[in-house]
């Protein structure tokens, strides 16, 4: 029983990492598609403030 618990813990950790990675990628894709215009405006402001 103890030998199987290590495999179960490893499986849970790997599954959690994969799920979090997919969620992070999905959230990043949504942020890029929804805020593309806002990011373009912010870039203009940043470039004008630097020069």
Backbone as JSON Lines, residues from 0, in Angstrom:
{"i":0,"aa":"X","n":[0.84,-1.19,0.0],"ca":[0.0,0.0,0.0],"c":[0.88,1.25,0.0]}
{"i":1,"aa":"X","n":[1.95,1.23,0.78],"ca":[2.81,2.41,0.85],"c":[3.52,2.67,-0.47]}
{"i":2,"aa":"X","n":[3.88,1.61,-1.2],"ca":[4.57,1.8,-2.46],"c":[3.65,2.44,-3.49]}
{"i":3,"aa":"X","n":[2.37,2.17,-3.42],"ca":[1.43,2.75,-4.36],"c":[1.13,4.22,-4.06]}
{"i":4,"aa":"X","n":[1.27,4.62,-2.81],"ca":[0.95,6.0,-2.44],"c":[1.91,6.98,-3.11]}
{"i":5,"aa":"X","n":[3.18,6.61,-3.28],"ca":[4.13,7.48,-3.94],"c":[3.75,7.73,-5.38]}
{"i":6,"aa":"X","n":[3.3,6.69,-6.06],"ca":[2.87,6.83,-7.45],"c":[1.62,7.69,-7.56]}
{"i":7,"aa":"X","n":[0.72,7.54,-6.61],"ca":[-0.51,8.33,-6.62],"c":[-0.18,9.8,-6.4]}
{"i":8,"aa":"X","n":[0.72,10.09,-5.46],"ca":[1.1,11.48,-5.2],"c":[1.77,12.09,-6.42]}
{"i":9,"aa":"X","n":[2.63,11.32,-7.08],"ca":[3.31,11.82,-8.28],"c":[2.29,12.09,-9.38]}
{"i":10,"aa":"X","n":[1.34,11.2,-9.54],"ca":[0.31,11.39,-10.56],"c":[-0.52,12.64,-10.28]}
{"i":11,"aa":"X","n":[-0.86,12.86,-9.02],"ca":[-1.65,14.04,-8.65],"c":[-0.86,15.31,-8.92]}
{"i":12,"aa":"X","n":[0.43,15.31,-8.59],"ca":[1.26,16.48,-8.81],"c":[1.39,16.77,-10.29]}
{"i":13,"aa":"X","n":[1.67,15.75,-11.09],"ca":[1.79,15.95,-12.54],"c":[0.48,16.44,-13.13]}
{"i":14,"aa":"X","n":[-0.63,15.85,-12.71],"ca":[-1.93,16.28,-13.21],"c":[-2.21,17.73,-12.85]}
{"i":15,"aa":"X","n":[-1.87,18.14,-11.63],"ca":[-2.09,19.51,-11.19],"c":[-1.24,20.48,-12.01]}
{"i":16,"aa":"X","n":[0.02,20.12,-12.25],"ca":[0.91,20.99,-13.04],"c":[0.38,21.14,-14.46]}
{"i":17,"aa":"X","n":[-0.09,20.06,-15.05],"ca":[-0.62,20.12,-16.42],"c":[-1.87,20.99,-16.46]}
{"i":18,"aa":"X","n":[-2.76,20.8,-15.5],"ca":[-4.0,21.58,-15.47],"c":[-3.69,23.07,-15.29]}
{"i":19,"aa":"X","n":[-2.78,23.4,-14.37],"ca":[-2.43,24.8,-14.16],"c":[-1.77,25.4,-15.39]}
{"i":20,"aa":"X","n":[-0.95,24.62,-16.07],"ca":[-0.31,25.1,-17.29],"c":[-1.33,25.4,-18.38]}
{"i":21,"aa":"X","n":[-2.29,24.51,-18.55],"ca":[-3.33,24.73,-19.56],"c":[-4.17,25.95,-19.2]}
{"i":22,"aa":"X","n":[-4.51,26.1,-17.92],"ca":[-5.31,27.25,-17.49],"c":[-4.53,28.55,-17.73]}
{"i":23,"aa":"X","n":[-3.25,28.55,-17.41],"ca":[-2.44,29.75,-17.6],"c":[-2.34,30.1,-19.08]}
{"i":24,"aa":"X","n":[-2.15,29.1,-19.93],"ca":[-2.07,29.35,-21.37],"c":[-3.39,29.88,-21.9]}
{"i":25,"aa":"X","n":[-4.49,29.3,-21.43],"ca":[-5.82,29.73,-21.88],"c":[-6.1,31.17,-21.43]}
{"i":26,"aa":"X","n":[-5.73,31.5,-20.2],"ca":[-5.95,32.85,-19.7],"c":[-5.09,33.86,-20.46]}
{"i":27,"aa":"X","n":[-3.86,33.48,-20.79],"ca":[-2.98,34.37,-21.54],"c":[-3.54,34.61,-22.93]}
{"i":28,"aa":"X","n":[-4.04,33.57,-23.57],"ca":[-4.61,33.7,-24.9],"c":[-5.83,34.62,-24.87]}
{"i":29,"aa":"X","n":[-6.65,34.49,-23.86],"ca":[-7.83,35.35,-23.74],"c":[-7.41,36.8,-23.49]}
{"i":30,"aa":"X","n":[-6.43,37.02,-22.66],"ca":[-5.99,38.38,-22.35],"c":[-5.42,39.04,-23.59]}
{"i":31,"aa":"X","n":[-4.67,38.29,-24.4],"ca":[-4.08,38.87,-25.61],"c":[-5.15,39.22,-26.62]}
{"i":32,"aa":"X","n":[-6.18,38.39,-26.76],"ca":[-7.2,38.65,-27.77],"c":[-8.16,39.76,-27.32]}
{"i":33,"aa":"X","n":[-8.4,39.89,-26.03],"ca":[-9.36,40.87,-25.54],"c":[-8.74,42.26,-25.37]}
{"i":34,"aa":"X","n":[-7.45,42.32,-25.06],"ca":[-6.83,43.6,-24.72],"c":[-5.77,44.02,-25.73]}
{"i":35,"aa":"X","n":[-5.87,43.55,-26.96],"ca":[-4.86,43.89,-27.96],"c":[-4.87,45.39,-28.23]}
{"i":36,"aa":"X","n":[-6.05,45.98,-28.33],"ca":[-6.13,47.42,-28.61],"c":[-5.62,48.23,-27.42]}
{"i":37,"aa":"X","n":[-5.95,47.82,-26.21],"ca":[-5.49,48.54,-25.03],"c":[-3.98,48.46,-24.91]}
{"i":38,"aa":"X","n":[-3.39,47.29,-25.22],"ca":[-1.95,47.15,-25.14],"c":[-1.28,48.04,-26.18]}
{"i":39,"aa":"X","n":[-1.87,48.19,-27.35],"ca":[-1.31,49.05,-28.38],"c":[-1.31,50.5,-27.9]}
{"i":40,"aa":"X","n":[-2.38,50.91,-27.24],"ca":[-2.44,52.28,-26.72],"c":[-1.4,52.48,-25.62]}
{"i":41,"aa":"X","n":[-1.22,51.47,-24.77],"ca":[-0.24,51.59,-23.7],"c":[1.17,51.68,-24.27]}
{"i":42,"aa":"X","n":[1.44,50.95,-25.35],"ca":[2.77,51.0,-25.96],"c":[3.04,52.4,-26.49]}
{"i":43,"aa":"X","n":[2.03,53.04,-27.05],"ca":[2.21,54.4,-27.57],"c":[2.54,55.34,-26.42]}
{"i":44,"aa":"X","n":[1.85,55.18,-25.31],"ca":[2.1,56.04,-24.16],"c":[3.51,55.8,-23.62]}
{"i":45,"aa":"X","n":[3.93,54.56,-23.55],"ca":[5.25,54.23,-23.01],"c":[6.33,54.8,-23.92]}
{"i":46,"aa":"X","n":[6.18,54.65,-25.22],"ca":[7.22,55.14,-26.13],"c":[7.29,56.66,-26.11]}
{"i":47,"aa":"X","n":[6.14,57.32,-25.96],"ca":[6.16,58.78,-25.93],"c":[6.77,59.29,-24.62]}
{"i":48,"aa":"X","n":[6.57,58.56,-23.53],"ca":[7.13,59.01,-22.26],"c":[8.64,58.76,-22.2]}
{"i":49,"aa":"X","n":[9.12,57.74,-22.91],"ca":[10.56,57.47,-22.91],"c":[11.31,58.51,-23.74]}
{"i":50,"aa":"X","n":[10.71,59.01,-24.79],"ca":[11.4,59.98,-25.64],"c":[11.03,61.38,-25.22]}
